[in-house]
């Protein structure tokens, strides 16, 4: 189980900039979708999709702090096709622009 979860999280960390399906995450761990969800629930208390989203948000926060990329460039470079500002606001309690200023 630990090898599977390590392979799945590694897959997410290497491919978060692209569109990733639950099926691809599970395949990275050589498990089925159901087992994938159970492992993420057991080890991270969240779904694989939520783990992916949080990883993307963490990466985007890092880019907001460390680069002068525009918010749109950051959203696209971290795999957000849409809803970036809304997702970031829910996660950080403020907009990406306010986060950068703070």
N, C-alpha and C positions, 0 to 999 in steps of 0.2 A: 504493500500500500504506500509506503514512504517513497519508493522509487517512482511509482505512478504519479503521486502528487508532485514530486520534484520535477518530473518530466513535463507535467501539465503546466506548472507555474513557470518553468523555464521556457516553454513554448509561448506562453502569454507574454513574458518579458522580452522575448526576441521578436515577437510579431504584433505587439500592441498597436503599432502605427497602421496596420492593415485591418481590414474587416476580418473578424474571426468568428467562426460559428462554434456552437457548443459541440457539434460533432467533431470538429477539428481538434478542439481541446481534449476531448475524450480520447481520440485516436492517438494524440501525442503521449498519453499515458497507457496506451494499449488496453483500454477499458471501454465498456459501453457507456452511454450517456447517463443511465441511471446510477451506475457505480461512480462515475465522475462527480455527479451532484452529491452523492452520499459522502465521498471523500472530502470535497470542499466544505461540506456542512460540518463534518467531524473535525477537520483540522483548522478551518478558518471561520466557522459559524456563519458562512454566507455562501451564496451560489457562485458558480464559476463566472457568470456574467457580471455579478456585482464585484467580484474580485478584479476582473478585467477593467471595469469602469473605475474602480478606486485606484488601480494602478495607473491608468491614464490620467486621472485627476492629480495624483501625486507627481507624475512626470510633468504635467502642465504647470503645476505650482512651481516646480523647480525651474522651468523655463521662464516663467514670469519673473522669478527672482534673479535669475542669472543671465538673461539675454535681453536684447532690445527688439526681439521679434514682435510683430503685431499680434494682437489677440487672435485674429483670424488665422494667421500663420501657425500659432501655437495649437489652436483647435485642430487644424488639419494635420499637423505633424504628429499629434498624439492620438490620431484615429477617430476623432469626433467628426462625423459627417454633418451632424446637426445637434441642437439642444446643448451645446457646450456651455454657454453662459448660464443657462438655467440649471444644468447639472452642477456646475461649479458653485453657483450661489447656494444651492441646497447643501453641498458638501462643506464649503468653507464659511458659510454665513455672510458672504459678501460677494460682490461681482468680481470678475477677474481684474478689471481696471482698479478697483479699490484695493484689492489684494496687492497688486503691483505697487501702488503708491504707499501702502503700509509697509 
